[in-house]
Each structure stands twice: as structure tokens, then as C-alpha cells.
Amino acid sequence: MGKKVVILNGSPRRAGNTAALAAEFTRGAEEAGNTVVEFFLDSMDIHGCKGCFGGQSSRECPCVQKDDMDKIYPTVKECDVVVLATPLYYWNMSGQLRMAVDRLFALEEGDGNLLRGHGRACVLLMAAEGHGFEDVVLYYDHLMDHLKWKNLGHVLAGGNGSVGDIKGKPELKKAYELGKSIQ
């Protein structure tokens, strides 16, 4: 039986280099019998975390804010694998992805922790003009430790400043193979 995979795509470009990595990952994951749902965060109405600690993880929509995170929460609650797909902006994930990750905290609040643990795994897919991925990988590693999720790996594709620069590069094959490895 296949895994349920959710991709949180933090790129503002639906046809950019990050999207190409996500598409190849998806192709591999679906060929391996998995179900993939992708959220393009830039086109969603998602507000920043208020730090109110008012969330209740067991509610269908656990956050006190009502926005498009309500579409993401049920999918994340049920998934086996979360894919964080993002361009590298100032040595970190995009703001779109950071905001969604921060808002996932509502799943850790209140009457049960439905985010941490639960046998979930995670993947990081990143494209960038440069190659300075060290800080974001350190953050990602800490996040995996905190959430107690298995780190399935990452594909870090530097040298891709313009849309389409990633075409033909080995990172696309790596993303496909990482998706295919999800069993």
C-alpha cells in the first residue's frame, strides 16, 4: 500500500526550478505507488502565526485563524511524508514556506500532539541561484529532530538563477529517485 505524500511548495513560480524538482519527485513517488498532493503556497491565503497558543490539534481546523491553512491541516494530519519544496532566499526557505511551517504548530497544541512523531518522514527540495545551503539544512535537521520525523534526505540544486536553468541537471534525476524510493 502506497504512502500519502504532501508537498508544501513555497516557490512563487509554478513553472520554476523548484517546481521542476517537485514534479520529478512526484513522478517518482507516484510510479512507486504513492499518492501525492501538492500545495502551491504562494497562491494561497495564509497568514503568519500569531503566537497565541490557542490551537487545538484534534479539531479539524486546529488554528484559531481561518485561512487556507484549513486546506493543509487535514492533509498533513493524514500523510506519511511531508516534502518541503522551496527556493533558497537569503540562506533560508522562502517566506511562503516558513509561514506555513510556523502555522503547522497548531497541530502540536492543545489536547493532543498530531504533528510530532506519528511515523512521519520528510524531504527537502531546494533550488537556488547560489550554493549556500548550509544554514537552511541546519534548520531542517533541527526541525526533523524536534518533530521526530525521519529525514529521508534532500536535493539541493544550486546554480539555477533563471527559470528553466535546472533543465537537464542531475538534481532532477536525484529528485525523481528520492520520490521513487518512498515505499
Secondary structure, 3 states (H helix, E strand, C coil): CCCEEEEEECCCCCCCHHHHHHHHHHHHHHHCCCEEEEEEHHHCCCCCCCCCCCCCCCCCCCCCCCCCHHHHHHHHHHCCEEEEEEECECCECCHHHHHHHHHHHHHHCCCCCCCCCCCCEEEEEEECCCCCCHHHHHHHHHHHHHHCCEEEEEEEECCCCCCCCCCCCHHHHHHHHHHHCCC
